[in-house]
Amino acid sequence: MLIATQLLAVQDILAADNGRRVAAGETPDEVYPDAVAATEHAFRMVERGLGDLLRRPGDSTSST
């Protein structure tokens, strides 16, 4: 439940920021590159915070 809450919170914050920028007059096309970068950064941070918690046994993929 904690992981789902973290993921939803990140999604909500990103969506709110995008909405705020569009409401302030930026076009979706202008917001898009920053939105993609912010999303990748945010979910990398979540992934690093979770570490190996969700790793399947035998999965040698590194989270770093």
Secondary structure, DSSP 8 states (H G I E B T S, - for coil): -HHHHHHHHHHHHHHHHHHHHHHTT--HHHHHHHHHHHHHHHHHHHHHHHTTTT--TT------
